[in-house]
Amino acid sequence: MWRQIRVYLFFLAMLCLFRLFFIAWMHEYISPAADWDDIGTALWVGLKISCKSAGWLTLFSLSGSTLANVFAPRRETVVCKLLNGVSIIILSILYVARFPYYKQFHSSFNLLMFNTFNDDVYALGISLVKEFYLPIRLAGAFLLAFLLYRLFSQWLACRLLQLKFAFPLSKWFGRAAFLVLLYFGVTLANFGGSLSWATEVDWENAGVTKDSFLNEAILDDVQAVLRGYTMNSRLEACNGLNFDTGQIRSLAAQLTYKEATADNLDEYLQKKAQGPQVAKPQQIFIIISESYANWPLLEKYNDLHIADGMKGIIAEDDSDYCSTFLPNGPSTVSAVTGIVTGFADANLYLTTMPEAFVSPYSTASAPQLKKLGYQTNFWYAGPATWERIGAFTTAQGYEHFYSRGDFANATEGSVWGCDDKYLYEAVLKGVSSDQPSFNVILNVSNHSPFTVDTAKEGFDKNIVIRALPDEAKKDEALVNQLGHYWYADKMLADFIHAAKAKYPESLFIVIGDHADRYNIDKIPSMYERYGIPFIVTGKSVKKGMLPQDAAGSQIDVVPTLLEMIAPKDFIYYSLGTSLTNGNKQGVNYGFWITHDYIGKADVSHFVPEPIGNAMPALNDTALQDYINAIRSISWWRPKYGPILDEDMAANRQ
């Protein structure tokens, strides 16, 4: 048993040293507001939560050793070393992966790592090899594991804690002391460094510092993977939301300014258009641009010159722009589901749900545009099998789906899809001037492994380097990423100019699929980190069409479009609200936004982070009701249908 104590102490020390080195190496991500007290708190709370992780690892070893002791006593030591060796290898691989993972997602391991099983695994593998040097990192992980295992073997062989007693009384005293130590050790491991559940530390309450990086560092890799697994399980089980039918009915009525008398959600979601605000366009294009964040469009980054193309479009008389806009979720698939179905991210993976493939939802975009006389097309630069996007979009009413295999020069690009240039060429070639059409376009070039030859396309990296802060001037990876933003921006602007020339009576809406991939600042503001643009341009569009205080999220895109083009009293269904009709707030999987503030949604009290200089009062109650309404309806309607019947939920859990 003394051996298992040594195993426990080794893993606890290893996890704590991993944490200490991670904080030291990645210290540039610590905000200026954090101090040494915060670092000390992170190390202390991390020690407590790692008591639990070390306990699980020791239990894994103990279980195997116990079985070996029963069935093959001579092999017990070998089994113990083997199982602990496996744990050391896994922990080493996770630890080496933690560094690039945090740089990419500003988080330790989370539910996105489980997205792999729904993603294009081959494409992801190629991206990991080319962008993140997977073979080299794996070699480093195995070297680390080898060194740790050698140290572990020496630790096991030492005679520390291996006490021998000459007298029976001392022997019994030693056993009693051992049992007391064992009790406290098991208790500390069970309750995360505490002696009861009341003070237990786990991944859900471990973020106790004021710095987001340190809060992530508190979680060792065992706890981070557990968090990701738990959140993914909640997503799959759809049990992350807890609203009853009465609450949903009341929230739906508040959201839509109707009486709370109906049990059919579609009665609340039904709306009548107020009348067209632009001449009815012949062609409509919604471009969902990969990682097209809003921050490069801000004036403070003008010297980078990576967003000049769309800045030029925004400056034109037939364009308008909303700068306070949120994506539907942290990944591309959330943007797709938001535009295709009209629902917010609410712990449902819609592209995997059988309900989404039965028939289009009432709020789905394609059937409603079809009623207005448009042919509905979805254009994707990648393969149709990614996230089941081909089957999903057609099941939700899109008449035609085009993917990489349908395009000329499709081989020019990365494993995720063809370069933007060739996607837009295919759209211009495939859209007929005579047939009114509604087109959703999803590009991929601004995505790792960043394979576009940007210099060949005209990107001058020296301009960007001159504008970067001194500490970032030699960051070739960052310069390359910014070059791909430049490429995506240029191709997008070129496409809009070409399409306007070919289709004079056309309308364009441009949004990013998400932000939160890279910033110049190591610690960007919440607004710069998560915000995406909403840009509308085309014939009859005028400056000021979007009110100055407009704000929203991706579920507001299609209702904005419908209110711009639909005839008066046209009946449509939407959860979101048109920006032209005074929508002043947006919400997504974790955040909310207004024209003046942005903040986290999943907190007991909102902590607004100012976006500009104006600081008007925030109506917390109204904002909370809005968030609850959007989330509860986005959860119930796609999972259980339009009827609010508590028995349906009880029978289908």
C-alpha positions as CSV (number, residue, x, y, z in Angstrom):
1,M,0.0,0.0,0.0
2,W,2.9,2.3,0.6
3,R,3.7,1.9,-3.1
4,Q,0.2,3.4,-4.0
5,I,0.9,6.4,-1.7
6,R,4.1,7.0,-3.7
7,V,2.2,6.7,-6.9
8,Y,-0.4,9.2,-5.7
9,L,2.3,11.7,-4.6
10,F,4.2,11.3,-7.9
11,F,1.1,12.1,-10.0
12,L,0.1,15.0,-7.7
13,A,3.6,16.5,-8.0
14,M,3.7,16.0,-11.8
15,L,0.4,17.7,-12.3
16,C,1.4,20.6,-10.1
17,L,4.7,21.0,-11.9
18,F,3.0,20.9,-15.3
19,R,0.7,23.7,-14.1
20,L,3.6,25.8,-12.9
21,F,5.6,25.4,-16.1
22,F,2.5,26.2,-18.2
23,I,1.8,29.4,-16.4
24,A,5.5,30.4,-16.6
25,W,5.8,29.6,-20.3
26,M,2.5,31.2,-21.3
27,H,2.8,34.2,-18.9
28,E,2.1,36.7,-21.7
29,Y,-1.6,35.6,-21.7
30,I,-1.9,36.8,-18.1
31,S,-3.8,40.1,-18.0
32,P,-2.2,43.2,-16.4
33,A,-4.9,43.2,-13.8
34,A,-3.7,39.9,-12.4
35,D,-1.1,40.0,-9.6
36,W,1.1,37.5,-7.7
37,D,-1.8,36.8,-5.4
38,D,-3.8,35.6,-8.3
39,I,-0.9,33.3,-9.4
40,G,-0.6,32.0,-5.9
41,T,-4.3,31.3,-5.7
42,A,-4.2,29.5,-9.1
43,L,-1.4,27.3,-7.9
44,W,-3.1,26.6,-4.6
45,V,-6.6,25.8,-6.0
46,G,-4.9,23.9,-8.8
47,L,-3.1,21.8,-6.1
48,K,-6.4,21.0,-4.5
49,I,-8.2,20.0,-7.7
50,S,-5.2,17.9,-8.8
51,C,-5.6,15.9,-5.5
52,K,-8.7,14.5,-7.2
53,S,-7.0,13.8,-10.5
54,A,-4.1,12.1,-8.8
55,G,-6.5,10.0,-6.8
56,W,-8.2,8.8,-10.0
57,L,-4.9,7.9,-11.6
58,T,-3.9,6.1,-8.5
59,L,-7.2,4.2,-8.4
60,F,-6.6,3.1,-12.0
61,S,-3.2,1.7,-11.0
62,L,-4.6,0.2,-7.7
63,S,-7.4,-1.6,-9.5
64,G,-5.1,-3.3,-11.9
65,S,-2.6,-4.2,-9.2
66,T,-5.3,-5.7,-7.1
67,L,-6.6,-7.9,-9.9
68,A,-3.1,-9.0,-10.6
69,N,-2.5,-9.8,-7.0
70,V,-5.5,-12.1,-7.0
71,F,-5.0,-13.8,-10.3
72,A,-1.2,-13.5,-11.0
73,P,0.7,-12.4,-7.9
74,R,4.1,-12.5,-9.5
75,R,2.9,-10.0,-12.2
76,E,1.6,-7.4,-9.8
77,T,4.6,-5.1,-9.9
78,V,4.8,-5.4,-13.8
79,V,1.1,-4.6,-14.0
80,C,1.5,-1.6,-11.7
81,K,4.3,-0.2,-13.7
82,L,2.5,-0.8,-17.0
83,L,-0.7,0.9,-16.0
84,N,1.2,3.9,-14.5
85,G,3.3,4.0,-17.7
86,V,0.2,4.3,-19.8
87,S,-1.1,7.1,-17.5
88,I,2.2,9.0,-17.9
89,I,2.2,8.7,-21.7
90,I,-1.4,10.0,-21.9
91,L,-0.7,12.8,-19.6
92,S,2.4,13.8,-21.5
93,I,0.6,13.8,-24.8
94,L,-2.2,15.9,-23.3
95,Y,0.3,18.3,-21.7
96,V,2.2,18.9,-25.0
97,A,-1.1,19.5,-26.8
98,R,-2.3,21.9,-24.2
99,F,-0.1,24.7,-25.4
100,P,-1.2,25.0,-29.0
101,Y,-4.8,24.2,-27.9
102,Y,-4.8,27.2,-25.6
103,K,-3.3,29.5,-28.2
104,Q,-6.0,28.5,-30.7
105,F,-9.0,28.5,-28.4
106,H,-8.0,30.5,-25.4
107,S,-9.0,27.6,-23.3
108,S,-7.7,24.3,-21.9
109,F,-9.4,21.2,-23.3
110,N,-13.2,21.7,-23.7
111,L,-16.1,20.2,-25.6
112,L,-14.6,21.2,-28.9
113,M,-12.1,18.4,-28.7
114,F,-15.0,15.9,-28.8
115,N,-16.2,17.7,-32.0
116,T,-13.5,15.6,-33.7
117,F,-15.8,12.6,-33.9
118,N,-18.3,14.7,-35.9
119,D,-15.7,16.5,-38.0
120,D,-13.7,15.5,-41.1
121,V,-11.1,13.5,-39.2
122,Y,-8.8,13.2,-42.3
123,A,-8.9,16.9,-42.9
124,L,-8.3,17.6,-39.2
125,G,-5.3,15.3,-39.2
126,I,-3.7,17.0,-42.2
127,S,-4.3,20.3,-40.5
128,L,-2.7,19.1,-37.3
129,V,0.4,17.9,-39.2
130,K,0.9,21.0,-41.4
131,E,-0.2,23.7,-39.0
132,F,0.7,22.3,-35.6
133,Y,3.6,20.0,-36.4
134,L,1.9,16.9,-34.9
135,P,4.8,14.4,-35.5
136,I,7.3,16.7,-33.8
137,R,5.0,17.4,-30.9
138,L,4.2,13.7,-30.5
139,A,7.9,12.9,-30.5
140,G,8.4,15.6,-27.7
141,A,5.5,14.1,-25.8
142,F,7.0,10.6,-25.9
143,L,10.4,11.9,-24.9
144,L,8.8,13.7,-21.9
145,A,6.9,10.5,-21.0
146,F,10.2,8.5,-21.1
147,L,11.9,10.9,-18.8
148,L,9.0,11.0,-16.4
149,Y,8.7,7.2,-16.4
150,R,12.4,6.9,-15.5
151,L,11.9,9.3,-12.7
152,F,8.8,7.5,-11.6
153,S,10.7,4.1,-11.5
154,Q,13.4,5.6,-9.3
155,W,10.8,7.1,-7.0
156,L,9.1,3.8,-6.6
157,A,12.4,2.1,-5.9
158,C,13.4,4.5,-3.1
159,R,12.8,3.4,0.4
160,L,11.1,6.6,1.5
161,L,7.8,5.9,3.3
162,Q,8.7,2.3,3.5
163,L,8.9,2.1,7.3
164,K,9.8,-1.0,9.3
165,F,9.1,-1.5,13.0
166,A,11.1,-3.5,15.5
167,F,8.5,-3.8,18.2
168,P,4.8,-5.0,17.9
169,L,3.5,-1.8,19.6
170,S,5.3,0.3,17.0
171,K,4.1,-1.9,14.3
172,W,0.5,-1.4,15.3
173,F,1.1,2.3,15.8
174,G,2.4,2.5,12.2
175,R,-0.6,0.7,10.8
176,A,-2.9,3.0,12.7
177,A,-1.1,6.1,11.4
178,F,-1.2,4.6,7.9
179,L,-5.0,4.2,8.1
180,V,-5.4,7.8,9.3
181,L,-3.3,9.0,6.4
182,L,-5.2,6.8,4.0
183,Y,-8.5,8.2,5.2
184,F,-7.4,11.8,4.8
185,G,-5.8,11.0,1.5
186,V,-8.9,9.4,0.1
187,T,-11.1,12.2,1.4
188,L,-8.9,14.9,-0.1
189,A,-8.8,13.1,-3.4
190,N,-12.6,12.6,-3.4
191,F,-13.5,16.2,-2.6
192,G,-10.7,18.0,-4.5
193,G,-8.4,19.0,-1.7
194,S,-11.2,19.4,0.8
195,L,-12.6,17.3,3.6
196,S,-16.3,17.6,2.6
197,W,-18.5,18.3,-0.4
198,A,-19.4,21.7,1.0
199,T,-15.9,23.0,0.2
200,E,-15.2,20.7,-2.7
201,V,-13.2,22.0,-5.7
202,D,-14.1,20.7,-9.1
203,W,-13.9,22.0,-12.7
204,E,-17.2,23.9,-12.4
205,N,-16.2,26.1,-9.5
206,A,-12.4,26.2,-9.8
207,G,-12.2,29.6,-11.7
208,V,-11.6,31.7,-8.7
209,T,-9.1,34.3,-10.0
210,K,-10.0,37.4,-11.9
211,D,-7.8,36.3,-14.8
212,S,-9.3,33.9,-17.5
213,F,-5.9,32.4,-18.3
214,L,-5.1,31.5,-14.7
215,N,-8.6,30.1,-14.3
216,E,-7.9,27.8,-17.2
217,A,-4.5,26.9,-15.8
218,I,-6.1,25.8,-12.6
219,L,-7.6,22.8,-14.4
220,D,-5.0,20.1,-15.0
221,D,-5.5,18.1,-18.2
222,V,-7.5,15.3,-16.5
223,Q,-10.0,17.9,-15.2
224,A,-10.1,19.8,-18.5
225,V,-10.8,16.6,-20.4
226,L,-13.5,15.7,-17.8
227,R,-15.0,19.2,-18.4
228,G,-15.1,18.7,-22.1
229,Y,-16.6,15.2,-21.8
230,T,-19.3,16.4,-19.3
231,M,-20.2,19.4,-21.5
232,N,-20.3,17.2,-24.6
233,S,-22.5,14.7,-22.8
234,R,-24.8,17.5,-21.8
235,L,-25.0,18.6,-25.3
236,E,-25.7,15.1,-26.6
237,A,-28.3,14.5,-23.9
238,C,-29.7,18.1,-24.3
239,N,-29.9,18.4,-20.5
240,G,-28.0,21.6,-20.2
241,L,-31.3,23.7,-20.2
242,N,-33.9,23.5,-17.5
243,F,-37.2,25.2,-18.5
244,D,-40.7,23.9,-18.0
245,T,-43.5,24.6,-20.5
246,G,-45.0,27.3,-18.4
247,Q,-41.8,29.3,-18.4
248,I,-41.2,28.8,-22.1
249,R,-44.8,30.0,-22.9
250,S,-44.3,33.1,-20.7
251,L,-40.9,33.9,-22.2
252,A,-42.2,33.4,-25.8
253,A,-45.0,35.8,-25.1
254,Q,-42.7,38.4,-23.7
255,L,-40.3,38.0,-26.6
256,T,-43.0,38.5,-29.2
257,Y,-45.3,40.9,-27.3
258,K,-48.2,38.5,-27.5
259,E,-50.6,37.0,-24.9
260,A,-49.4,33.8,-23.2
261,T,-52.4,31.8,-24.3
262,A,-51.1,29.4,-26.9
263,D,-49.4,26.1,-26.5
264,N,-48.1,26.2,-30.0
265,L,-44.7,27.9,-30.2
266,D,-45.2,28.7,-33.9
267,E,-48.0,31.0,-33.0
268,Y,-45.5,33.2,-31.1
269,L,-42.8,32.9,-33.8
270,Q,-45.2,33.9,-36.6
271,K,-44.7,37.5,-37.9
272,K,-45.9,39.8,-40.6
273,A,-43.5,41.8,-42.7
274,Q,-43.9,45.5,-42.4
275,G,-43.2,46.1,-46.0
276,P,-40.1,46.2,-48.3
277,Q,-37.3,48.6,-47.6
278,V,-35.4,47.9,-50.8
279,A,-36.4,47.0,-54.3
280,K,-36.8,43.3,-54.5
281,P,-33.4,41.9,-55.5
282,Q,-33.1,39.3,-58.2
283,Q,-30.2,37.6,-56.5
284,I,-29.5,37.3,-52.8
285,F,-26.2,36.3,-51.3
286,I,-25.5,35.6,-47.6
287,I,-21.7,35.0,-47.3
288,I,-20.6,33.2,-44.1
289,S,-16.9,33.9,-44.1
290,E,-14.5,31.7,-42.2
291,S,-13.0,33.3,-39.1
292,Y,-14.0,36.8,-40.4
293,A,-13.8,38.6,-37.1
294,N,-14.9,42.3,-36.7
295,W,-11.7,43.6,-35.0
296,P,-9.7,44.2,-38.2
297,L,-12.5,46.5,-39.5
298,L,-12.0,48.8,-36.5
299,E,-10.3,52.1,-37.0
300,K,-7.5,51.3,-34.5
301,Y,-6.2,48.5,-36.9
302,N,-6.3,50.6,-40.0
303,D,-2.5,50.5,-40.4
304,L,-2.6,46.7,-40.8
305,H,-4.5,47.1,-44.2
306,I,-5.8,43.5,-44.0
307,A,-9.5,44.6,-44.3
308,D,-9.3,47.3,-46.9
309,G,-11.5,45.4,-49.3
310,M,-14.6,45.3,-47.2
311,K,-13.9,48.6,-45.6
312,G,-14.2,50.0,-49.2
313,I,-17.5,48.2,-49.6
314,I,-18.8,49.5,-46.3
315,A,-17.9,53.1,-47.3
316,E,-20.0,52.9,-50.5
317,D,-23.4,54.6,-50.6
318,D,-25.3,51.4,-51.1
319,S,-23.9,49.7,-48.0
320,D,-24.6,49.7,-44.2
321,Y,-22.8,48.0,-41.4
322,C,-23.5,46.8,-37.8
323,S,-20.4,46.4,-35.7
324,T,-22.0,44.9,-32.6
325,F,-22.9,41.4,-33.7
326,L,-22.3,37.9,-32.3
327,P,-21.8,34.5,-33.9
328,N,-24.2,31.7,-33.0
329,G,-21.5,29.6,-31.5
330,P,-17.8,29.0,-31.2
331,S,-17.5,26.9,-34.4
332,T,-18.6,27.0,-38.0
333,V,-21.3,24.4,-37.6
334,S,-23.1,26.7,-35.2
335,A,-23.1,29.5,-37.8
336,V,-24.5,27.1,-40.4
337,T,-27.4,25.9,-38.1
338,G,-28.2,29.5,-37.1
339,I,-28.6,30.7,-40.7
340,V,-30.2,27.4,-42.0
341,T,-32.7,26.8,-39.1
342,G,-33.0,30.2,-37.3
343,F,-32.3,28.7,-33.9
344,A,-29.6,29.8,-31.4
345,D,-27.1,27.4,-30.0
346,A,-28.9,25.7,-27.1
347,N,-27.0,22.5,-26.3
348,L,-28.4,20.7,-29.4
349,Y,-26.2,19.4,-32.2
350,L,-28.7,19.9,-34.9
351,T,-26.8,18.4,-37.8
352,T,-26.8,15.1,-35.9
353,M,-30.4,15.1,-34.6
354,P,-32.9,12.9,-36.5
355,E,-35.6,15.5,-36.0
356,A,-33.7,17.9,-38.2
357,F,-33.9,15.5,-41.1
358,V,-37.6,14.8,-41.1
359,S,-38.8,18.2,-42.5
360,P,-37.7,21.8,-42.4
361,Y,-38.4,23.8,-39.2
362,S,-41.0,26.6,-39.4
363,T,-38.1,29.1,-38.9
364,A,-35.9,27.5,-41.6
365,S,-34.6,30.1,-44.1
366,A,-34.8,28.2,-47.4
367,P,-38.6,27.4,-47.5
368,Q,-39.4,31.0,-46.6
369,L,-37.3,32.5,-49.3
370,K,-38.7,29.9,-51.7
371,K,-42.2,31.3,-50.9
372,L,-40.9,34.7,-52.2
373,G,-40.0,33.1,-55.5
374,Y,-36.3,32.4,-55.0
375,Q,-34.4,29.2,-55.9
376,T,-32.5,28.2,-52.8
377,N,-28.8,27.2,-53.1
378,F,-26.1,26.4,-50.6
379,W,-22.5,26.7,-51.7
380,Y,-19.8,25.2,-49.6
381,A,-16.0,25.2,-50.3
382,G,-15.5,21.9,-48.6
383,P,-16.8,18.3,-48.8
384,A,-20.5,17.5,-48.5
385,T,-19.7,15.0,-45.7
386,W,-18.4,17.6,-43.3
387,E,-20.8,17.8,-40.4
388,R,-23.4,16.1,-42.7
389,I,-23.8,19.6,-44.2
390,G,-25.0,18.4,-47.6
391,A,-27.7,16.2,-46.1
392,F,-28.6,18.7,-43.4
393,T,-29.1,21.7,-45.7
394,T,-31.2,19.8,-48.2
395,A,-33.3,18.3,-45.4
396,Q,-33.9,21.9,-44.2
397,G,-35.2,22.9,-47.6
398,Y,-32.3,24.0,-49.8
399,E,-33.1,22.9,-53.3
400,H,-29.5,22.7,-54.4
401,F,-26.3,22.0,-52.5
402,Y,-22.9,22.5,-54.1
403,S,-19.6,21.4,-52.6
404,R,-15.9,21.1,-53.4
405,G,-16.5,18.2,-55.8
406,D,-18.7,20.4,-58.0
407,F,-16.1,23.1,-58.6
408,A,-13.3,23.6,-61.1
409,N,-9.9,24.0,-59.5
410,A,-11.2,22.3,-56.4
411,T,-7.8,20.9,-55.7
412,E,-6.5,24.4,-55.1
413,G,-6.8,24.8,-51.4
414,S,-6.4,22.9,-48.1
415,V,-7.9,19.7,-46.8
416,W,-10.9,21.8,-45.6
417,G,-11.9,23.0,-49.0
418,C,-11.0,24.9,-52.1
419,D,-9.6,28.4,-52.0
420,D,-12.1,31.3,-51.9
421,K,-11.2,32.5,-55.3
422,Y,-12.4,29.3,-56.9
423,L,-15.5,29.0,-54.7
424,Y,-16.6,32.5,-55.8
425,E,-15.8,31.7,-59.5
426,A,-18.1,28.7,-59.2
427,V,-20.9,30.8,-57.7
428,L,-20.6,33.5,-60.5
429,K,-20.6,30.8,-63.1
430,G,-23.5,28.8,-61.6
431,V,-26.0,31.5,-60.6
432,S,-28.2,32.4,-63.5
433,S,-29.1,36.0,-64.2
434,D,-32.6,35.0,-65.2
435,Q,-33.6,32.9,-62.2
436,P,-34.1,34.7,-58.9
437,S,-32.0,32.9,-56.3
438,F,-31.2,32.9,-52.6
439,N,-27.6,31.8,-52.1
440,V,-25.8,31.0,-48.9
441,I,-22.0,30.8,-49.4
442,L,-19.6,29.2,-46.8
443,N,-15.9,29.6,-47.5
444,V,-12.9,28.1,-45.8
445,S,-9.6,29.7,-46.8
446,N,-9.1,31.7,-43.6
447,H,-8.6,28.5,-41.7
448,S,-5.6,26.5,-40.6
449,P,-3.4,25.0,-42.1
450,F,-3.4,28.4,-44.0
451,T,-2.1,27.1,-47.3
452,V,-2.9,30.0,-49.7
453,D,0.1,31.5,-51.4
454,T,-0.8,35.0,-50.2
455,A,2.3,36.6,-51.6
456,K,1.3,35.4,-55.0
457,E,-2.1,36.9,-54.5
458,G,-0.5,40.3,-53.7
459,F,-0.2,40.3,-49.9
460,D,2.7,42.5,-48.7
461,K,3.6,41.2,-45.3
462,N,6.0,44.0,-44.7
463,I,3.1,46.4,-44.4
464,V,1.5,44.3,-41.7
465,I,4.8,43.7,-39.9
466,R,5.4,47.5,-39.7
467,A,2.0,47.9,-38.0
468,L,2.5,45.1,-35.5
469,P,3.7,45.8,-31.9
470,D,7.4,45.0,-31.4
471,E,6.8,41.7,-29.6
472,A,4.7,40.4,-32.6
473,K,6.9,41.5,-35.5
474,K,8.8,38.2,-35.6
475,D,5.7,36.0,-35.2
476,E,5.6,34.4,-38.6
477,A,2.6,32.3,-37.8
478,L,0.6,35.4,-36.8
479,V,1.7,37.3,-40.0
480,N,0.6,34.3,-42.1
481,Q,-2.8,34.2,-40.3
482,L,-3.3,37.9,-40.9
483,G,-2.3,37.4,-44.5
484,H,-5.1,34.8,-44.9
485,Y,-7.6,37.3,-43.4
486,W,-6.3,39.8,-46.0
487,Y,-6.9,37.1,-48.7
488,A,-10.4,36.3,-47.5
489,D,-11.3,40.0,-47.3
490,K,-9.9,40.7,-50.8
491,M,-11.6,37.8,-52.4
492,L,-14.9,38.7,-50.7
493,A,-14.7,42.3,-51.9
494,D,-13.7,41.2,-55.4
495,F,-16.6,38.8,-55.5
496,I,-19.1,41.5,-54.4
497,H,-17.9,43.9,-57.1
498,A,-18.0,41.2,-59.8
499,A,-21.5,40.0,-58.7
500,K,-22.8,43.5,-58.6
501,A,-21.6,44.0,-62.2
502,K,-23.1,40.7,-63.4
503,Y,-26.3,40.9,-61.2
504,P,-27.1,44.7,-60.9
505,E,-30.2,43.9,-58.9
506,S,-28.6,41.9,-56.2
507,L,-28.3,42.1,-52.4
508,F,-25.4,40.9,-50.2
509,I,-25.2,40.2,-46.5
510,V,-21.7,39.4,-45.1
511,I,-21.1,37.9,-41.7
512,G,-18.2,35.9,-40.1
513,D,-18.9,32.4,-39.0
514,H,-17.1,33.1,-35.7
515,A,-14.2,35.1,-34.3
516,D,-12.0,34.0,-31.4
517,R,-9.2,32.4,-33.3
518,Y,-6.4,34.9,-33.3
519,N,-5.8,38.5,-32.3
520,I,-2.8,40.7,-32.2
521,D,-3.3,41.4,-28.5
522,K,-2.5,38.6,-26.2
523,I,-5.4,39.6,-24.0
524,P,-8.0,41.1,-26.3
525,S,-11.1,42.7,-25.0
526,M,-14.3,40.6,-25.1
527,Y,-15.7,42.7,-27.9
528,E,-12.6,42.3,-30.1
529,R,-12.3,38.6,-29.3
530,Y,-15.8,37.5,-30.1
531,G,-17.5,40.1,-32.3
532,I,-18.2,39.6,-36.0
533,P,-19.5,42.1,-38.5
534,F,-22.9,42.4,-40.2
535,I,-22.5,44.1,-43.5
536,V,-25.3,44.6,-46.0
537,T,-24.8,46.0,-49.5
538,G,-26.6,46.1,-52.8
539,K,-29.1,48.0,-54.9
540,S,-31.5,50.3,-52.9
541,V,-29.5,49.8,-49.7
542,K,-28.9,53.1,-47.9
543,K,-26.8,54.4,-45.1
544,G,-28.7,54.4,-41.9
545,M,-31.0,51.5,-42.8
546,L,-29.5,49.8,-39.8
547,P,-30.1,52.0,-36.7
548,Q,-27.0,53.3,-35.0
549,D,-27.8,51.3,-31.8
550,A,-28.6,48.0,-33.6
551,A,-27.1,44.8,-32.3
552,G,-27.8,41.2,-32.8
553,S,-26.6,37.7,-33.6
554,Q,-26.8,35.2,-36.5
555,I,-30.4,34.2,-35.8
556,D,-31.3,37.9,-36.7
557,V,-29.8,37.7,-40.2
558,V,-32.7,36.0,-42.0
559,P,-35.5,38.1,-40.4
560,T,-33.5,41.2,-41.2
561,L,-33.4,40.1,-44.8
562,L,-37.1,39.2,-44.9
563,E,-38.1,42.6,-43.5
564,M,-36.0,44.3,-46.1
565,I,-37.5,42.5,-49.1
566,A,-40.8,40.9,-48.3
567,P,-44.1,42.5,-49.2
568,K,-46.3,44.0,-46.5
569,D,-48.1,41.3,-44.4
570,F,-46.0,38.5,-45.8
571,I,-46.2,35.8,-43.1
572,Y,-42.9,34.4,-41.9
573,Y,-41.5,32.6,-38.8
574,S,-38.4,33.6,-36.9
575,L,-37.0,33.6,-33.4
576,G,-34.7,36.4,-34.2
577,T,-35.7,40.0,-35.0
578,S,-34.8,42.3,-37.8
579,L,-32.1,44.8,-37.1
580,T,-34.2,47.3,-39.2
581,N,-37.0,46.8,-36.7
582,G,-35.1,47.9,-33.7
583,N,-33.3,44.8,-32.5
584,K,-30.8,46.1,-30.0
585,Q,-29.4,42.9,-28.5
586,G,-27.9,39.6,-29.4
587,V,-27.1,36.4,-27.5
588,N,-25.2,33.2,-28.3
589,Y,-23.8,30.2,-26.5
590,G,-22.0,32.2,-23.8
591,F,-22.3,35.9,-24.4
592,W,-24.7,38.8,-25.0
593,I,-24.1,42.1,-26.8
594,T,-25.8,45.5,-27.1
595,H,-24.6,48.6,-28.9
596,D,-22.8,49.7,-25.8
597,Y,-21.8,46.6,-23.9
598,I,-20.8,43.0,-24.1
599,G,-20.8,40.4,-21.4
600,K,-21.0,36.8,-20.3
601,A,-24.5,35.3,-20.3
602,D,-24.0,32.4,-17.9
603,V,-23.4,34.3,-14.7
604,S,-25.7,35.1,-11.8
605,H,-25.1,38.9,-12.2
606,F,-24.2,40.5,-15.5
607,V,-20.8,42.3,-15.6
608,P,-21.0,44.5,-18.7
609,E,-17.8,45.3,-20.5
610,P,-18.1,48.7,-22.3
611,I,-17.7,48.7,-26.1
612,G,-17.5,52.5,-26.6
613,N,-17.5,55.6,-24.5
614,A,-21.2,55.8,-23.8
615,M,-22.3,54.0,-20.7
616,P,-26.2,54.0,-20.5
617,A,-28.0,52.0,-17.9
618,L,-28.5,48.3,-18.6
619,N,-31.8,46.6,-17.9
620,D,-30.6,43.4,-16.4
621,T,-34.1,41.9,-16.0
622,A,-35.1,42.5,-19.6
623,L,-31.8,41.2,-20.9
624,Q,-32.1,38.0,-18.8
625,D,-35.6,37.4,-20.0
626,Y,-34.4,37.8,-23.6
627,I,-31.6,35.4,-23.1
628,N,-33.9,32.8,-21.5
629,A,-36.5,33.2,-24.2
630,I,-34.0,32.7,-27.1
631,R,-32.4,29.7,-25.4
632,S,-35.5,28.0,-24.2
633,I,-37.3,28.2,-27.5
634,S,-34.1,27.2,-29.4
635,W,-34.0,24.1,-27.1
636,W,-37.6,23.1,-27.1
637,R,-38.8,23.8,-30.7
638,P,-36.2,21.7,-32.6
639,K,-36.1,18.9,-30.0
640,Y,-39.8,18.5,-29.1
641,G,-41.7,20.3,-31.9
642,P,-44.1,23.3,-31.7
643,I,-46.4,22.0,-29.0
644,L,-45.7,22.9,-25.4
645,D,-46.5,19.6,-23.7
646,E,-44.6,18.6,-20.6
647,D,-45.4,14.9,-21.1
648,M,-43.5,15.0,-24.5
649,A,-40.3,16.0,-22.7
650,A,-40.8,13.5,-20.0
651,N,-41.3,10.7,-22.5
652,R,-38.3,11.6,-24.7
653,Q,-35.6,12.1,-22.1
